[in-house]
Amino acid sequence: MTTTHQLMAAAFYLCGLLFLLHVDSVNSLRCKYCSYTNPGCNSGNVTDIECLPNYTCSLIRLFSPLEPENDSTFRACTTEAVGLYCIRLMGYWKQCHLSCSTDNCNSASNLDE
């Protein structure tokens, strides 16, 4: 009888192990990451990082069509809600914010709504 119990217990543990192997783990979002001091940040040609759970990707771009050489971009993970909006600053300057929820969705280089 002990052998039967041991076999049943082994089968139970084996089934549990197989179940755990088939359960997908929670994958975090991957986002492009850089600051305005990184020369590749404006183009989006930068490395990506893994964000914390429940974070989204973010892109903030400050630009003026009259001074394209002074464009500034920041890419990172954020807790902001998903969306896109732009605000007009002094003169021709605009600041656009993008928050999105798919891998590397903040890699856009032409965010100028």
N, C-alpha and C positions, 0 to 999 in steps of 0.2 A: 504494500500500500504506500509505503514511503516513496518508492520509486515512481509510482504513478503521480503522486503529488509533486515530486521533483520535476518530472517531465512536463506536467501541466504548468508549473511555475516558470520553467525554462521557456516553454512555448509562449506564455503570456508576456514575459520580458522581451522575447524576440519580436513579437507582434508590436509591442510598444516602441522598441528601437526602430523597427521598420517604419512605423508611423511617423516618428520624429524625423527620420531621414527624408521623408516626402513632404514635410511641412516647409513651405517657403519661409525664409526668414524675412523680416522687414528690412527692406533696403532703403537707405536714405537717398535723398535727391543729390545729384552731382551738379555743381554750378561753377561757372567761370569765376575766377577770383583774382582781382588786381586793384591797385589804386592808381590815381592819376599820375603818379610818378613812374609807373611802368610804361615803357615806350610802346608795348604791344596792346595796352589796355583799350585804346581807341578802336583798334581793328578787331578786337575780340580774340586775337591769336595769343592766348595765354593758357596757363594750366587750369585744371578744375580741381575742386576739393569736394569732399563729402560733407554735406550739411547735417546738422542735428535733426532728429525726427521733428516733423511738423513745421519745418522751415521751408521757405520758397527761395527761388533765385531772384536777385535784384540787379538792376542796372540803373545807374543815374548818369545822365549826360548833360553837361553844361556846354552850350555852343552858340556861335553867332555866324551867320552866313558871310558877314563882312570880315571876320577874323578866324577863318578855319584853322589856322596854325595854333590858336589858343584853345581849341576844344579840350575838354577834360572829361574823363570817364572813370567811373568806379563800378566794380562788379563784385558781388558777394552773396552770402546767404542772409536772409532776413525773415522776420516774423510778420511782415506786411501782408495785407490781403492781396490777392492776385488782381492785377489791373495795370492800366497805362494812363498817365496823365502828364500834361506839360503845363508849365506856367511861364509867362513872359516876365522877364526881369528888366533891368535898365536897357533902354534902347532896343537893339536887335537881339539881345541875348535871351535865350530860352533855357529852361531846365526841364528835362523830361525824366520821369520815373517809370520804370517797368518792373513789375513783379509777376513771376510766372512759375508754373509748377511741373515742368517736365525737365528731364536731364539737359543741362547746358542751354536752356532756353534763353539765357541772358548773354548769348554770344553774338547777338545782332550788332552790326557795326553802323547801321544807318538809322538809328532811332531819332527821328526828327519830325514827329507828327506835325 
